[in-house]
Amino acid sequence: MHELAITRNIVEICESHAKGRRVLSVRLAVGELSGVVPEAVEFCFEACSRDTLLEGARLLIDRMPARARCRGCTTEQSVASYYEPCDSCGSYGLELLAGTELLIKELEVE
C-alpha cells in the first residue's frame, strides 16, 4: 500500500509549512487517475499524524475528475482510464488535461 508512504510525505510537507503551528485541517486534491486511493489515505492519516502538528486535524479530500482532449478533433471529454477512444471521432490520441494530480490544496493552521 503506497498510500502509507504518500500520507507520511503529506504530513511532513504540512508540518514544514506550518512552521510550528498546530494544523487544524488539510485539503487534498486527488485525481481519479492518480493511482492513489483516497480511502486508503484517509485510513493512514490518523496514524501518520499521531504525535505531530497534524494530530487531530481534519483531512478533506476533493476528488478530481479525469478530462482529456482529442489530438485529432480537439474535443474535450471525461475519461475513466488512460486508454479510451475519443467520443467524437473514435481516435485513441487523447491528451490528459486533468485527473492525475495529487496536491495539497489548503492548509489551515492556528
LOVO-950305 format. One record per atom (N, C-alpha, C): z negated, x, y negated; residue in one letter. Coordinates in steps of 0.05 Angstrom, whole numbers, plus 5000, padded with zeros to 4 digits. Layout:
% residues N
ZXYA ...
***
This chain:
% residues 110
500050175024M 500050005000M 500050184975M 502350214963H 502550384939H 501350254915H 500750004916E 499449864893E 496749984887E 495350094906L 492750214901L 493150454882L 495050624888A 495550854871A 496550764843A 498250564843I 499250464817I 496950354801I 495150204813T 492850084799T 490950304789T 490550514805R 488950734795R 490150864770R 492750894770N 494151004747N 493950824723N 494150564727I 493850374705I 491050404693I 489050414709V 486250444699V 486050704684V 487050924694E 486951184680E 488351174653E 490651054652I 492151034627I 490650864607I 489550644616C 488050474598C 485550614587C 484150754605E 481750904596E 482451104575E 484651244578S 485451454559S 486151334532S 487251094532H 487850964506H 485550814494H 483550754510A 481150604500A 479350784483A 479551044487K 478051244471K 475051184471K 473951144494G 471051104497G 470050814492G 471850634485R 471050354480R 471450194506R 469750004510R 469949824533R 472449654531R 473849634554V 476349474555V 475649194564V 476548994549L 476048714555L 478248584572L 480748664566S 482948554582S 485348744582S 486948724602V 489348874606V 491548684613V 493848694599R 496148524605R 498448704615R 499448644639L 501648794651L 504148624651L 506448754651A 509048624656A 510048744682A 510548574702V 511448664728V 514048524735V 516248674737G 518848564743G 519048474772G 520648264776E 520948154803E 522248354822E 523748544812L 525048744829L 523749024826L 521249034816S 519949284812S 518849414838S 518649254859G 517549354884G 514449344884G 513249234863V 510349214861V 509548924866V 507548884883V 506648614889V 504248554871V 504648364852P 502448314832P 499848234845P 499848084867E 497348004880E 495848254891E 497348454900A 496148694910A 494848854888A 496048864864V 494948994841V 492348844833V 492448584832E 490048424826E 487748484846E 488448504871F 486448564892F 485248834888F 486849034880C 485849304877C 484449354850C 484949184830F 483949234803F 480949254802F 479549074814E 476549074813E 475449334824E 476449414847A 475449664860A 476149904843A 478549914832C 479450154817C 478050174790C 477249944779S 475949944753S 472949974754S 471849954778R 468949984780R 467950254769R 465750244754D 464550484741D 466450614721D 468250464708T 470050564688T 469650394663T 471150454642L 471050294617L 472350024622L 473749984644L 475149734650L 473549554668L 471149634677E 469549464695E 469049194681E 469748984696G 469348714685G 471648614668G 473648774663A 475948694646A 477648484661A 478948314645R 480748124656R 483548254659R 484748204682L 487448304687L 489348074685L 491248084667L 493247874663L 495947994670L 497447854687I 500047964696I 502247764689I 504147854673D 506547704667D 508747784686D 509747604701R 511947664720R 514647634704R 516147844706M 518647864691M 521047794709M 522547594702P 524847524719P 527047744718P 528547754739A 530747954740A 533247824729A 534547974711R 537047894699R 539148114701R 541648034704A 543748234706A 546248134691A 547948334684R 550548274671R 552748384689R 554848214692C 557148294708C 558748494692C 559448724704R 561048924691R 563948834688R 564748644705G 567548544704G 567948324683G 566348114683C 566847894665C 564647864644C 562648034644T 560448044624T 558647804624T 558747644645T 556947414648T 554147514654T 552047404642E 549347464648E 548247244667E 546547334686Q 545447144705Q 542747234716Q 541247054727S 538747124741S 539547224768S 537947414778V 538447524805V 535847534820V 536047524847A 533647544864A 533647794880A 535847954879S 535948204894S 537848394879S 537848644888Y 539548844876Y 542548794881Y 543148674904Y 545948664913Y 546948374915Y 547248254892E 548347974891E 551047984877E 552747794885P 555347774870P 554947624844P 556847654826C 556847514801C 557347214807C 555747044794D 556046754798D 558746654788D 559946794768S 562446704756S 564946804770S 565047074775C 567547184785C 567347294814C 564847304825G 564547404852G 564347704855G 564647854833S 564548144834S 561648234841S 561548474854Y 558948584861Y 558148804841Y 559348814817G 558849014797G 556748924777G 554448824786L 552348734767L 550648974758L 550048974732E 548349174719E 545749034713E 543549144724L 540949024719L 540049064690L 539148844677L 538248854649L 535248844648L 533948704666A 531048664667A 530148594695A 527648644700G 526548574726G 525448804742G 525849054732T 524849284747T 522449414733T 521549294711E 519449414695E 516649384707E 515049574701L 512149574706L 510949694681L 509849524663L 508949614637L 506149514631L 504549684617I 502049594606I 502849484578I 502849224575K 503749094551K 501649084529K 499149044538E 497048994518E 494349084530E 492749184512L 490049284519L 488149184498L 486249014506E 484248914488E 481649064492E 480649194471V 478149354472V 476049244453V 473549324457E 471449244439E 471649374413E 
***
